[in-house]
Amino acid sequence: MAAYVYNSDIGTFEIREVRHRLYELWIEEENLGSYDSAESAAADVAAFNTGYVEWDRFENEETNVPAGLDGWRPVCEEKPD
């Protein structure tokens, strides 16, 4: 399953694929919602529209937030031998 990580000043955001065409956005251990694509979740982080007040209040202040998944780090799952 796909996963992407973005390290912000307030914590680590993670987009996790739960099943085909269902992704969840997390910060640390808090689930911020479900999305039909990883790109949509990343767009909400970039738009400061996550529902996570500690992040969303930085709208118009943070300038280095990636606009899409290009700025997120893919996480590769290790598969057992």
Secondary structure, 3 states (H helix, E strand, C coil): CCEEEEECCCCEEEEEEEECCEEEEEECCEEEEEECCHHHHHHHHHCCCCCCHHHHCCCCCCCCCCCCHHHCEECCCCCCC
